[in-house]
């Protein structure tokens, strides 16, 4: 599939949130991210909500790796000792937590132009 075709703009959105995964809170960030991606011609191939646990995050990321050109993680309130999201995500990209949003934004911009 050529990156210049609309089919190439596929994305998955993963919300990492203990409270959302337990049904205690409504996920607002995942649907908002998906809406923005759709407005920029991405096809959303999947969404998931998982607890902030390394195995759960890694499993869902592995599930999207062959189906989505871009996987966006969202959720949480910041980097804290309980936040394990960067660890499993790091298996798929070589970027620090601070550089990750910039790397994603740059990749999206390249795909849109």
Secondary structure, DSSP 8 states (H G I E B T S, - for coil): --TTSGGG-EEEEEEE-HHHHTTSS---HHHHHHHHHHHTT-EEEEEEEE-S-HHHHHHHHHHHTTT-SEEEEE-SSS--TT--HHHHHHTT----HHHHHHHHHHHHHHHH-
